[in-house]
């Protein structure tokens, strides 16, 4: 996902991806669990996290472009750098100083953009004029950005440790008890009508929309 001079354009890209994942999740979450649905859930979970990762990085870089907001106004920054490379160097210096000091890095060396502990401080360091709105958008009562990576790790590694991590989150945060992370994602949290995965997708969609307004 590339930076954009209009945040509405960036939001449309990300929300289009999220909508596709939601359509697939709706089919999978309300059907019987099978080997195929487990593959689908793995793809959805991984793809959803990748979408947020790409969006948050592109949003950060877009702020250098004085982008228009979808509901009017322009984002400005106090950061003195003009190039995307300058902005990436700034986050490397802050979050990966040992790599920054080596003088060379690749995209894979960048900090975890899906983590709000990277995204929000990075925008703060830029001096984004809409920082209060950014903080408000990511303050919605959801744990998707903390908990989705744990389930993604399970699907990437599939071992006892990652399965237990998912089980702890499901029980502690959502009151869900299930034998497998796929069943956890298909289950509904206490006092919630929708499956957990669909709740997460809707929460992410809301945050993306609010960030770009």
Residue pairs with C-beta under 8 A, 6 or more apart in sequence:
1 10
1 13
1 14
1 51
1 54
1 55
1 57
1 58
2 58
3 10
3 58
3 61
3 62
3 64
3 65
3 84
4 10
4 13
4 58
4 62
4 65
4 67
5 62
5 65
5 66
5 67
5 68
6 67
6 68
6 70
7 59
7 62
7 67
7 68
7 69
7 70
7 75
7 211
7 212
7 213
8 68
8 69
8 70
8 212
10 55
10 58
10 59
10 62
10 67
10 212
11 70
11 208
11 209
11 211
11 212
13 55
14 51
14 52
14 54
14 55
14 208
15 205
15 208
15 209
17 47
17 51
18 48
18 51
18 201
18 204
18 205
18 208
19 205
21 44
21 47
21 48
21 51
21 201
22 198
22 201
22 202
22 205
24 40
24 43
24 44
25 41
25 44
25 195
25 197
25 198
25 201
26 198
28 37
28 40
28 41
28 44
28 186
29 185
29 186
29 195
29 197
29 198
30 195
31 37
33 180
33 182
33 183
33 186
37 182
38 180
38 182
41 155
41 182
41 185
41 186
41 197
42 155
44 197
45 148
45 151
45 152
45 155
45 185
45 197
46 152
46 155
46 156
48 148
48 200
48 201
48 204
49 114
49 148
49 149
49 152
51 204
52 114
52 145
52 148
52 204
52 208
53 112
53 113
53 114
54 113
55 208
56 113
56 114
56 118
56 119
57 110
57 113
59 119
59 123
59 211
59 212
60 87
60 91
60 113
60 119
60 122
60 123
60 126
61 84
61 87
61 88
62 75
63 75
63 77
63 123
63 126
63 128
64 77
64 79
64 81
64 82
64 83
64 84
64 87
64 126
66 74
66 75
66 76
66 77
67 74
67 75
68 74
69 75
69 130
69 212
69 213
70 212
70 213
71 213
73 130
74 129
75 128
75 129
75 130
76 128
76 129
77 126
77 127
77 128
77 129
78 126
78 127
79 86
79 87
79 90
79 125
79 126
79 127
81 87
81 89
81 90
87 126
88 110
89 100
90 122
90 125
90 126
91 110
91 111
91 118
91 122
91 125
92 99
92 100
92 105
92 109
92 110
92 111
93 100
94 121
94 122
94 125
95 111
95 118
95 122
96 105
96 109
96 110
96 111
99 105
99 109
111 118
111 122
112 118
113 119
114 145
114 148
114 149
115 145
115 149
116 138
116 145
116 146
119 138
120 134
120 135
120 138
123 131
123 134
124 131
128 134
133 210
133 211
133 213
134 211
136 210
137 207
137 210
137 211
138 145
138 207
138 211
140 203
140 206
140 207
140 210
142 199
142 200
142 203
142 207
143 169
143 173
144 199
144 200
144 203
144 204
145 204
147 169
147 173
147 200
148 200
150 162
150 165
150 166
150 169
151 166
151 169
151 181
151 184
151 185
153 162
153 165
154 162
154 163
154 165
154 166
154 181
155 181
156 162
163 180
163 181
166 181
166 184
167 178
167 181
167 184
170 176
170 177
170 178
170 181
170 184
170 187
170 196
171 177
173 189
174 184
174 187
174 189
174 190
174 192
174 196
175 189
175 190
176 184
176 187
176 188
176 189
176 190
176 196
178 184
178 186
178 187
184 196
185 195
185 196
185 197
186 195
186 196
186 197
187 195
187 196
188 194
188 195
188 196
189 196
189 199
192 199
194 202
